[in-house]
Amino acid sequence: MKKSGFTILELIVVATFSSLLLILFFVQKSNLDAMERDNDRKTAINAMYYALEESFYKTSGYYPETISEENITVIDPALWTDPNGLNLGDPSSSYSYEPANCAQAKCKEYILKATLEKEDAYIKTNRN
């Protein structure tokens, strides 16, 4: 009489293989999620950069000491908030704006930066 079914060894091999596939899936998903958040950060920094250059600087001839949705109104307000829910200017935010060469709240230079998870910091500087 022949018994049908799986041996314990076969079940262990299948369970081990399935576990490895699940671990690989979740590691890759985590990496893809981090890359998506990094792309969101780059998009926000690019929007701020072009708003500063094409809107603010062209109309005023200088850069502001601080930026926010109050003085840079041409971009989507949601872009001021990083993927962690923190606004630019918050000390823990992954976005930062550093004005330079300022006199009487009018600056000649700046550095816009986003701290990324999977790459080096994404940095934009004034072009004028």
Secondary structure, 3 states (H helix, E strand, C coil): CCCCCCCHHHHHHHHHHHHHHHHHHHHHHHHHHHHHHHHHHHHHHHHHHHHHHHHHHHHHCCEECCCCCCCCCCCCHHHHECCCCCECCCCCCCEEEEEEEEECCEEEEEEEEECCCCCCCEEEECCC
